[in-house]
């Protein structure tokens, strides 16, 4: 039994289906928002939207007891909180880290949709980049 089957066994089908739809939309939006952090005219809007995306993922995954997704979303949300205080664009280390984060969330999306077990969090993602 995979992660999706676990969700369906513990929650109403409509809740699981709605989560998967919204989670897919949020994951699909990440890469463009991350790349826009390099553009001075897009930085503020993109960092705010990314913060909202990870906050929503954190909240929904917490409700559904998806611990891995919840923990990483919580971690990323705290880094994004620091990025919200910056006025200039994100550096290459930050962009590359966020793209790797996006890949992890994309992997989890695919695993959920394919009803597989969720992969462990890659340890390299737990090293916060130098955001200055």
DRENTI-223905 format. One record per residue (C-alpha): x, y, z; residue number from 0; chain. Coordinates in steps of 0.1 Angstrom, whole numbers, plus 5000, padded with zeros to 4 digits. Example, Ala and Ser with C-alpha at 12.3 -4.5 7.8 and 13.67 -1.06 7.14 Angstrom:
BEGIN
+------+------+------+------+--------+
|    X |    Y |    Z | nufi | drenlo |
+------+------+------+------+--------+
| 5123 | 4955 | 5078 |    0 |      A |
| 5137 | 4989 | 5071 |    1 |      A |
+------+------+------+------+--------+
This chain:
BEGIN
+------+------+------+------+--------+
|    X |    Y |    Z | nufi | drenlo |
+------+------+------+------+--------+
| 5000 | 5000 | 5000 |    0 |      A |
| 5014 | 5034 | 4990 |    1 |      A |
| 5011 | 5069 | 5004 |    2 |      A |
| 4979 | 5077 | 4984 |    3 |      A |
| 4962 | 5045 | 4996 |    4 |      A |
| 4972 | 5054 | 5032 |    5 |      A |
| 4956 | 5088 | 5027 |    6 |      A |
| 4924 | 5073 | 5012 |    7 |      A |
| 4921 | 5048 | 5041 |    8 |      A |
| 4923 | 5076 | 5066 |    9 |      A |
| 4905 | 5106 | 5050 |   10 |      A |
| 4875 | 5113 | 5028 |   11 |      A |
| 4883 | 5107 | 4991 |   12 |      A |
| 4872 | 5143 | 4982 |   13 |      A |
| 4898 | 5157 | 5007 |   14 |      A |
| 4926 | 5135 | 4993 |   15 |      A |
| 4916 | 5144 | 4957 |   16 |      A |
| 4915 | 5181 | 4964 |   17 |      A |
| 4948 | 5180 | 4981 |   18 |      A |
| 4964 | 5161 | 4952 |   19 |      A |
| 4950 | 5187 | 4927 |   20 |      A |
| 4962 | 5217 | 4947 |   21 |      A |
| 4995 | 5201 | 4955 |   22 |      A |
| 5001 | 5194 | 4918 |   23 |      A |
| 4993 | 5230 | 4909 |   24 |      A |
| 5016 | 5244 | 4936 |   25 |      A |
| 5045 | 5221 | 4926 |   26 |      A |
| 5040 | 5230 | 4890 |   27 |      A |
| 5043 | 5267 | 4898 |   28 |      A |
| 5075 | 5264 | 4919 |   29 |      A |
| 5102 | 5264 | 4892 |   30 |      A |
| 5090 | 5296 | 4874 |   31 |      A |
| 5086 | 5314 | 4907 |   32 |      A |
| 5121 | 5303 | 4918 |   33 |      A |
| 5137 | 5315 | 4885 |   34 |      A |
| 5118 | 5348 | 4889 |   35 |      A |
| 5138 | 5354 | 4921 |   36 |      A |
| 5167 | 5364 | 4899 |   37 |      A |
| 5147 | 5393 | 4883 |   38 |      A |
| 5147 | 5426 | 4903 |   39 |      A |
| 5112 | 5435 | 4891 |   40 |      A |
| 5098 | 5401 | 4900 |   41 |      A |
| 5116 | 5393 | 4932 |   42 |      A |
| 5091 | 5406 | 4958 |   43 |      A |
| 5061 | 5391 | 4941 |   44 |      A |
| 5078 | 5358 | 4935 |   45 |      A |
| 5092 | 5354 | 4971 |   46 |      A |
| 5057 | 5362 | 4985 |   47 |      A |
| 5040 | 5337 | 4963 |   48 |      A |
| 5066 | 5310 | 4970 |   49 |      A |
| 5061 | 5317 | 5007 |   50 |      A |
| 5024 | 5312 | 5003 |   51 |      A |
| 5029 | 5280 | 4983 |   52 |      A |
| 5051 | 5264 | 5010 |   53 |      A |
| 5028 | 5277 | 5038 |   54 |      A |
| 4998 | 5260 | 5021 |   55 |      A |
| 5017 | 5228 | 5015 |   56 |      A |
| 5028 | 5229 | 5052 |   57 |      A |
| 4993 | 5233 | 5064 |   58 |      A |
| 4977 | 5207 | 5042 |   59 |      A |
| 5004 | 5181 | 5047 |   60 |      A |
| 5002 | 5186 | 5084 |   61 |      A |
| 4965 | 5180 | 5084 |   62 |      A |
| 4970 | 5149 | 5063 |   63 |      A |
| 4999 | 5136 | 5085 |   64 |      A |
| 5023 | 5136 | 5055 |   65 |      A |
| 5053 | 5141 | 5078 |   66 |      A |
| 5081 | 5143 | 5052 |   67 |      A |
| 5063 | 5168 | 5031 |   68 |      A |
| 5053 | 5188 | 5062 |   69 |      A |
| 5088 | 5189 | 5077 |   70 |      A |
| 5105 | 5200 | 5045 |   71 |      A |
| 5078 | 5226 | 5037 |   72 |      A |
| 5082 | 5240 | 5073 |   73 |      A |
| 5120 | 5242 | 5068 |   74 |      A |
| 5117 | 5259 | 5034 |   75 |      A |
| 5091 | 5283 | 5048 |   76 |      A |
| 5115 | 5295 | 5074 |   77 |      A |
| 5142 | 5302 | 5048 |   78 |      A |
| 5117 | 5320 | 5026 |   79 |      A |
| 5108 | 5342 | 5056 |   80 |      A |
| 5144 | 5354 | 5056 |   81 |      A |
| 5143 | 5359 | 5019 |   82 |      A |
| 5112 | 5381 | 5023 |   83 |      A |
| 5133 | 5405 | 5043 |   84 |      A |
| 5158 | 5410 | 5014 |   85 |      A |
| 5155 | 5437 | 4988 |   86 |      A |
| 5177 | 5424 | 4961 |   87 |      A |
| 5175 | 5392 | 4940 |   88 |      A |
| 5184 | 5358 | 4952 |   89 |      A |
| 5220 | 5345 | 4945 |   90 |      A |
| 5229 | 5313 | 4925 |   91 |      A |
| 5233 | 5292 | 4956 |   92 |      A |
| 5198 | 5300 | 4968 |   93 |      A |
| 5183 | 5295 | 4934 |   94 |      A |
| 5200 | 5261 | 4930 |   95 |      A |
| 5189 | 5250 | 4965 |   96 |      A |
| 5153 | 5260 | 4958 |   97 |      A |
| 5153 | 5242 | 4925 |   98 |      A |
| 5165 | 5211 | 4943 |   99 |      A |
| 5138 | 5216 | 4968 |  100 |      A |
| 5113 | 5219 | 4940 |  101 |      A |
| 5126 | 5186 | 4925 |  102 |      A |
| 5120 | 5168 | 4959 |  103 |      A |
| 5084 | 5181 | 4960 |  104 |      A |
| 5079 | 5170 | 4924 |  105 |      A |
| 5092 | 5135 | 4932 |  106 |      A |
| 5067 | 5133 | 4961 |  107 |      A |
| 5039 | 5144 | 4938 |  108 |      A |
| 5047 | 5117 | 4914 |  109 |      A |
| 5050 | 5091 | 4941 |  110 |      A |
| 5016 | 5101 | 4955 |  111 |      A |
| 5000 | 5099 | 4921 |  112 |      A |
| 5016 | 5065 | 4915 |  113 |      A |
| 5006 | 5053 | 4950 |  114 |      A |
| 5042 | 5047 | 4960 |  115 |      A |
| 5059 | 5052 | 4994 |  116 |      A |
| 5073 | 5087 | 4998 |  117 |      A |
| 5111 | 5090 | 4993 |  118 |      A |
| 5132 | 5102 | 5023 |  119 |      A |
| 5143 | 5138 | 5024 |  120 |      A |
| 5176 | 5142 | 5007 |  121 |      A |
| 5201 | 5154 | 5034 |  122 |      A |
| 5217 | 5179 | 5009 |  123 |      A |
| 5184 | 5198 | 5011 |  124 |      A |
| 5189 | 5204 | 5048 |  125 |      A |
| 5219 | 5226 | 5043 |  126 |      A |
| 5206 | 5262 | 5041 |  127 |      A |
| 5224 | 5282 | 5013 |  128 |      A |
| 5241 | 5315 | 5020 |  129 |      A |
| 5212 | 5338 | 5012 |  130 |      A |
| 5233 | 5370 | 5013 |  131 |      A |
+------+------+------+------+--------+
